Amino acid sequence: MRVRLFCPLVVCLATFAPPFARADAGPLAVQSKIELGDVQGRIDHLAIDLKRQRLYVAELGNDTVGVVDLKEGRVVETLRGLKEPQGIGYEPTTDTVYIANGEDGSVRLYKGADLTSLGSIQLGDDADNVRIDEAAHRVWVGYGSGALAVIDANSRHKVVDIPLPAHPESFRLDPNGSEIFVNLPRGRQIAVVDRAVNKQVGTWKTDLLLANFPLALDDTGQILSVFRFPARLAVFRKQDGQRLQVLNTCGDSDDLFFDPKRHRVYITCGEGAIDVFSHEASGYRHVGRLATSSGARTSLFVPELDRLYLAVRATPSTPAAIWVVRPEA
């Protein structure tokens, strides 16, 4: 359902965005920092191989993917020759790493055991976020001026294309249904895709909220999306897209995760902060902020390891690194 706001921009945002709670690092603590070596420029998304406890890091500015052994706390391999790697996914049933490349639109495949190449799948342009559906043995990749590609994990071939009206940024598969919720910032909407029929079946207009990049689902079935202009966390009802809350958050966000153990949300932002929100009976409430580093806007929360891994770019005085962030009780 489209929610219309009939008030001036300043008044609307003041109404929907209560002030921050006291900003402090209470809910989070930096446990360690793993240096990535000679990695310059932008770092994009991350993925995890839980069995081996390997973290894959899309080093977009270097055209490489770093492979971090979390048990040893060091980089053990670097995959080279990529073309602006953006999204990564690890498919455990076939032990395959999928790397989406923005520059040439390819998805490169690697064997998990030894990281040898298994070839590539050409999508056409701007291959971006990757999601894994283990139960269905499918890999989903957003790409181009508007599409989701579906790759069969067993045959390693693209089997379906689902057209969208704009380039997809973050998207999430509903584990309790057939829907996929897709951020389309250039379309100023969140698209609802039904993977049972492989087409878009719903559109939630974002109105005054612009540049929706990160998206997540919480454990009550609500959809969480973060906007950059202005910097807001918005909460939507899954059934009809009704907007339930709009809250201030940090700027230049690119990743958002829900912590089911603590009923918290972690938002990582390029302005140099991680914001923490608590899900309570009355809704979401801002409960803390951890200062990080400028440009550190991508991350991965791994519930099985109970850690948030933050990608931090190199500065003139410090090398690029993965910060291992521990949620506090």
C-alpha positions, 0 to 999 in steps of 0.5 A, a space after each residue: 500500500 502506498 503511504 502518502 505524506 501531505 506535509 512539507 519536507 522539514 515538517 514531515 521528517 521532524 514528525 517521523 524522526 524522533 531525536 537520537 538516544 545518547 550516542 555511545 558505543 555501549 551495544 558494540 565493542 571492537 574485538 580485533 582488527 585484521 589487516 588486508 594488506 595493500 588494498 586501496 580504495 573502495 571495499 564492497 560487500 562480504 560473504 562467509 564460508 561458515 564451515 571453513 570460517 573464511 570471510 570473502 571481501 570484495 576489494 572493488 578498488 583493487 579488482 581483487 577479493 581477499 580471503 580471510 581465515 577468521 580462526 587465524 586472523 589473517 588473509 590467506 589468499 587473494 583472488 585477482 583479475 576481477 572487474 570491480 567485484 561488488 557482491 559475493 555469495 557462498 553456496 555450501 551445497 555445491 561448495 561454490 563461491 560466486 563473485 559479481 563484477 560491476 565493470 563487465 557484468 560477469 559472475 565468476 565462480 570458484 571452487 570453495 575447497 581450493 579456490 580454483 576457477 569454475 568459469 563465469 556467467 555473463 549477465 551483461 552489466 553491473 552485476 551487484 548484490 548476491 543472495 543464496 537460497 540454499 533450500 532451492 539450490 538457487 543463486 540470485 544476482 541483481 544487475 543491469 538497469 533492472 533485473 534479478 538473475 536466477 542461477 541454478 546452483 547444480 548446473 551453474 547456469 542462469 535459468 531465469 531473468 526477472 525484469 525490474 524498473 531500475 537497478 536493484 541494490 540490496 534485496 532479501 528473500 523472505 524465509 517464510 514465504 515466496 517474496 523477495 523485497 528489493 530496493 530500487 533507489 533510482 525507481 524511488 521504490 521497494 519492489 516486491 517479487 514473487 519467486 513462485 511466479 518469477 515476476 514483480 507483484 508489488 511496488 512500495 513508493 518511498 516518496 520523500 525518502 531517497 537513495 534506499 540502499 541497505 535492506 533487511 527483514 526482522 524476525 517479526 516480518 517487518 521490512 527495514 530499509 535505510 535511506 541516504 537522503 535524508 539519512 533515515 531507517 524506515 520500517 515497513 509492514 510486510 503485508 502491504 508496505 505500510 510505513 510504520 516508523 522513520 528514525 534518524 540514523 547515520 549517513 552514507 549507509 550501505 549495509 544493514 543487519 538484524 541480530 535475532 539473538 538481541 532483537 537489534 539492528 546494526 547499520 554501517 555508515 560511510 560517515 564513520 559510524 555503526 548505529 544500533 537500534 533495539 526492537 521493543 514492544 513500542 517499535 524500534 529505538 536508537 540505543 547506541 553508536 560506535 565510531 568507526 572510520 570514514 568510508 567504512 560502510 559495508 559489513 556482514 553480521 554472522 549470527 552463527 559466530 555472533 560477530 559483525 565484520 566491518 570493512 574499513 578502507 585504507 587511510 594515509 596512516 592505516 592499512 585497510 582492515 576488517 574490524 571484528 565487532 562484538 555485540 555486547 549482551 
